[in-house]
């Protein structure tokens, strides 16, 4: 279900005018949330979590060169689904959605990042 919603969101973003001819495809956050439906949970990520996701983004072999577009990120999920979408945000715009799997695992990792965990079983 979330896969279908993320595909619809990707298509909607590609159908909107880009900010620059070869720049990222963006739409308003409001329109992106409407595309995904009312039962979508939206989690705003802290700066540390955003930077963590930037690192994950550039490490994946399927992502384009460079950092993801935007200055922040949102994680969108649906109840009982183990997949979701990362929306890279630029002010009030949502850009280039990145589908993800194993959202439970990612949410635990993001919680550790927010808490300042060291990876040694304790927080800073």
VMD Tcl script that draws the C-alpha trace (Angstrom):
set ca {
  {0.00 0.00 0.00}
  {2.76 2.46 0.92}
  {4.65 1.43 -2.22}
  {1.65 2.44 -4.32}
  {1.35 5.73 -2.45}
  {5.04 6.50 -2.91}
  {4.78 5.71 -6.63}
  {1.82 8.08 -6.92}
  {3.78 10.75 -5.06}
  {6.79 10.27 -7.36}
  {4.57 10.64 -10.42}
  {2.91 13.73 -8.96}
  {6.28 15.33 -8.29}
  {7.50 14.58 -11.80}
  {4.40 16.26 -13.18}
  {5.09 19.54 -11.41}
  {7.40 22.20 -12.77}
  {10.90 21.92 -11.34}
  {12.51 24.85 -9.60}
  {15.28 24.71 -12.18}
  {15.47 22.89 -15.49}
  {17.73 20.17 -14.12}
  {17.00 20.65 -10.42}
  {14.95 18.44 -8.13}
  {11.22 17.94 -8.60}
  {9.30 19.53 -5.73}
  {5.71 20.18 -4.65}
  {4.10 21.76 -1.60}
  {4.16 19.69 1.58}
  {0.39 20.04 1.78}
  {-0.07 18.54 -1.69}
  {2.38 15.71 -0.93}
  {0.51 14.80 2.27}
  {-2.84 14.83 0.43}
  {-1.37 12.52 -2.22}
  {-0.36 9.99 0.45}
  {-3.68 10.10 2.32}
  {-4.98 10.97 5.79}
  {-3.76 7.79 7.48}
  {-0.11 8.67 6.79}
  {2.02 9.40 9.85}
  {4.46 12.27 9.32}
  {7.57 12.53 11.52}
  {9.73 15.64 11.25}
  {13.37 14.72 11.68}
  {15.87 16.58 13.84}
  {19.00 18.08 12.25}
  {21.08 15.12 13.52}
  {18.60 12.63 12.06}
  {18.59 14.55 8.76}
  {22.39 14.36 8.55}
  {22.26 10.65 9.39}
  {19.84 10.12 6.48}
  {22.06 12.19 4.19}
  {24.85 9.72 4.88}
  {22.57 6.78 4.17}
  {21.38 8.46 0.95}
  {24.86 8.93 -0.50}
  {25.91 5.39 0.49}
  {23.10 3.72 -1.45}
  {24.14 2.61 -4.94}
  {20.80 3.59 -6.48}
  {20.86 7.29 -5.56}
  {22.07 10.02 -7.89}
  {25.38 11.78 -7.28}
  {25.49 14.44 -4.57}
  {23.49 15.10 -1.45}
  {19.70 14.84 -1.39}
  {17.83 18.04 -2.19}
  {16.67 20.19 0.67}
  {17.58 21.33 4.13}
  {15.50 18.86 6.14}
  {13.54 15.64 5.91}
  {10.25 14.03 6.88}
  {9.57 10.34 7.34}
  {6.12 9.25 6.15}
  {4.68 5.87 7.11}
  {1.33 4.10 7.25}
  {0.09 2.03 10.18}
  {1.29 -1.57 10.17}
  {3.40 -1.08 7.04}
  {7.11 -1.80 7.09}
  {7.82 0.62 4.29}
  {7.59 4.36 3.96}
  {8.88 7.43 2.18}
  {11.53 9.98 3.08}
  {10.59 13.42 1.78}
  {13.49 15.81 1.50}
  {12.20 19.26 2.42}
  {13.20 22.68 1.21}
  {11.21 25.19 3.25}
  {7.54 24.41 2.52}
  {8.40 22.16 -0.43}
  {8.71 18.38 -0.53}
  {11.30 17.11 -3.01}
  {12.40 13.79 -4.52}
  {10.69 11.17 -2.33}
  {12.90 8.23 -1.41}
  {11.00 4.97 -0.77}
  {12.34 2.96 2.16}
  {11.78 -0.49 3.62}
  {12.17 -1.76 7.16}
  {10.83 1.46 8.66}
  {10.76 -0.13 12.13}
  {14.50 -0.66 11.98}
  {15.07 2.84 10.60}
  {12.84 4.39 13.29}
  {14.89 2.65 16.02}
  {18.11 3.93 14.45}
  {16.71 7.46 14.17}
  {15.60 7.34 17.82}
  {19.15 6.35 18.80}
  {20.58 9.23 16.75}
  {18.17 11.69 18.39}
  {19.08 10.37 21.85}
  {22.79 10.69 21.12}
  {23.51 6.97 21.37}
  {27.14 5.97 20.91}
  {26.50 2.51 19.54}
  {27.84 0.99 22.72}
  {24.46 0.54 24.37}
  {24.28 3.92 26.11}
  {23.52 7.54 25.27}
  {25.97 10.41 25.42}
}
mol new
graphics top color blue
foreach p $ca { graphics top sphere $p radius 0.5 }
foreach p [lrange $ca 0 end-1] q [lrange $ca 1 end] { graphics top cylinder $p $q radius 0.2 }
display resetview
